[in-house]
C-alpha cells in the first residue's frame, strides 16, 4: 500500500510540475534559511562549552560607581589572581594579560603584528582546561609549560605560520623587540568559539614593566588588560568566593570611591552573551536578544513557506477534486485519503529538506564571509540533530499538510465528480486571505526593519562627530621616544601633500583616552568624577579640525610647560557646573595624571570619543609627550597614494625594526560598527528571502485566480472592458491584502526597531516615510509578480476563452 | 437484495423544496438486471447514488441485504460498500496518473488485500478481458471503449454483488456500446452479478430483465421487455 501510494504521489507531483516546483522552491529556501540560522545560533551557543565542569568556572569582574553611573568592567587589577591563590586554597585562580597588539619577530624575518597574545600563569590550564578538545597537547609538558619566564606555547596554526614545517619547539620569538621567548609547547588548534581567542600563550612571569610601557603590575587599581579566571573547588560556594573577593577589594582600595566598588564572579557560560561587559571582552559579544531575534526570523520565514504550501494546495485542491471523487467511489475511506495527501506533503517536505540542505551548504561560505565567522556544518552530523531534523520535518509537514489534506479528503464524491466544486467555500477563501496577510505582514515588517537599520548605518556615516575625519590617517608609533619622534617629524616636515602633522595618543574617535580622576573645588570628593585625557600636541587642533566654542588652543609656551594648560569639551564644563562654556575659561582643575593642575584655556564642542553607541564623556586635551603613541596626519586632497608612500618610507627609516601600521580614521570608525553592518546584511538577506517566498506564493495564487476567472474576463472583454481595467480587477484583491498587511506590520516593526535603536546613544528617528516606502516596495514587488499573468489573461482573445468554457 | 421504502430526496431553496426523488419504492432481487430510464434530471443518477451509498436520501428507508443502510455507522456502511458494490461511470473516471494495471488494482489497495493476492486477482481480470497487452498504458492512451472496459474491470475486481452503471455507454459509439452491454449481460448470466444501469437508450435498456421509467423523481411505470 505504502509503496503504491508513494508511487502515485511521485507521479502526480511530476505531472503537476509547476505546482510542485513552486511548493518545493518556497519550502526549500525556507528550510535552508532555518538551517543557516540554526548553524549560526548553534555556533554562538557553543561558546566556551569545552571546559570540564564549566559551571564551576568564573571570570572575576568589577562594578564601580562613577559620578551618576555604574561602570562594569571585565578587567580587574593584576594582583587579584595572586591574592586569591595565596589566601584562598579552595579557589584555583589564574591571572592573564591579554595583548591585542603585539609585534612578533621570528629570527631575521620581517616583524608582524599578532592580535591575540595571552600572558598566562601556570594555573591557566587548571582553570580553563579545554577538556573538550581531544589530544590538546601536540608537544610540550602541560605541568611545567608556563612556569618559568620567557616561555611560550603556540597553537598548531600559529606554529605553522611562524615556522612552516620546522619543529618550533626550542625556537625563539621576539616580542615587541623587548623580550625573547622560547617555544616550549604546541597546542592543537582551538575551537574559534572561545571568548578568549589566542594564537600564543606566554608565561605570565615574562611580563615586565618594559612590556607594559613602564606600568607596574603590582599596583592595585591598574587594570588595563588584566583578566582573572577562577575555578571553584567542589564544595566552595559562589557566595564565599565573592566574599573573598570583597575582602581583597576592601583591603587594597585606596580611594574612597574605589572602596564602594565591588568585585564579583561571572559564570564563564555567560561571558559571550552578557552585553554588560561588551566593551572589555577580548572577543565579540552577542546578546541573547539578538539570537532570539534570529530564531524568530527563521521561524517566520519557515511559516511563510508553510503558508505558501497551504495556499497553493488548497487552491489546487479543486483541480484534484475529481480524482478524490473517483478514489472515494472505488472504496477509499476519508482516513485513507487523508493519509494519502499527508504523505504527499511529507514527500514534498522531505525533498525540500534535502534541497534546503544543499542550498544551506552553498550559502554557508557566503554567510561566514558576511559575519566573519567560521561556522561549520559539523553540528548536523550528530544524532541529536538528526532526531531534531526528523521532528522538524514532521512539524513542517503537519503545519503545511493538515488543512489541505482535510479539505481534499472531505470532498463530497458526487459533487466532485460532477465538478460542482469549482468555487471554493467562503471560509477557505477567507482563511487564504488571512494567510496571505500574515505572509506580507511578516515580509513588510522585515523590510521596515531593514530600512531602519540602513538609516542608522547612514546616520553613523554622516553624523557630525565634532571633528573632521576626512583625509586623516593615523600612524602608530611603536616607541614613545622623543628623539625618534623628532626624527620622524623632520623627515615629513617639507613633504608635499601633508597639511598637518600632530603627535598624540590617538585620534579623537579612537577611544584612546587615559581614564583619570577629575577633581575641582566644586566637585564632591566622594562621588569619584572621571575624565578621559587625550595627550596631544599643538597641531592636533588643525590635524583633526576641532571646533572651539570658547577660548583658544595651547600656546607654544604651554606646550613646553607640561600640565599648565588644558582644553576641555563641553561635557566637562557641564560636569563642573557651567552652563556657558566661556565661564570655564581660566578655571583650574586637577587631573589624576601626574597630579597636574592645569588651567582651562579653551572649550571644544563635544566630539565623539568612541562609537555612537556611547554617550560623549568628559574629555580633556593637554600636551603630555610621554604618551604620544600615534601621529595624526591630515593629507591634502589629490595624489594621496604617493604621500602615503613617502610617509611609510620615512617611518621605516625611523623605526626599522617595527611593523608599520596605518589607518584612515574613516575606516577605523567603520570598524566600530561592524556588528551593525552584519545585522544589516543579515536582515537584508532574510527580508529578501521572505519577500521572495511570498512572491512565489502570490504567483501561484494569481495563476489559479486567472484560471478561475477566464470566462469572466472573456465576457467582460466582449462587453468592452479595457486591458488595464481587467488587470486592476484581478490585482485589486491582492493589493488590498498588502495594504492590510502594511497596517498590521507598521506598529509591530516600529516597536521592535524602537527597542533596537535604544541601544545607541545617538540614533536616527523612525519617520513615517519608512513605513510608506516599505509598503510601496512590497506593493511594487507584488505587482511585478502578478502583472505577467494578469496582463496575459487580459490580453487573451476573449472569443477563444469563451469557446473553451 | 435491495429494498427502498418511501425514499425522498429534496434540496431546500428558500422555503421551497425542490424534489429530486419522490416516494420511491423499489425491490431488487439478487441476480437481477435492471435498467433505469428517464429524461435528464428525472433523478436516475441520484437514485443510483443513493443505492450506491454515495448520497443519502432526505427521507425513507433503504435495506441492503436486509440491513438498514442509513442506520449503520459510516465505517460499517463503507465496509458494506467495499464488499458488494462496484460503480461504472459515463465518463469512465479513471485516475489519469495510474496505468491500466494500477487503476484496476486501486480498489484492492483500499481494501487492504495482500500484495500476492492482488497480483493474481489483477492478472486474472486482465486475462479474462483480454487487456494484458494494455496493462502498462495510461488512460489517455486508450480509446473510449477501452477506457470503459477498464472502468468495468475496476468495478469488478473486488467481486461485487452489485454493479451500478450510470449511462455506461453514453460516451461510446454504438459498436463499443454493444460490446459493453454484452459484457454486462454475460456478467449477469454467468457470474450472477446484480446490475442496475441508468440509460437513455431503449436498445441498451432491452438488455435488462426489467425497465423502470422515472419522471420528475417518481417511478412512472415498470415493464419487462419482450
Interface residues (C-beta under 8 A of the other chain):
Chain A: X1 X4 X5 X7 X8 X11 X12 X15 X322 X323 X325 X326 X327 X328 X329 X330 X331 X332 X333 X336 X413 X414 X417
Chain B: X49 X52 X54 X55 X75 X78 X81 X82 X87 X89 X93 X94 X95 X96 X97 X98 X102 X105 X106 X107 X109 X110 X111 X112 X154 X155 X158
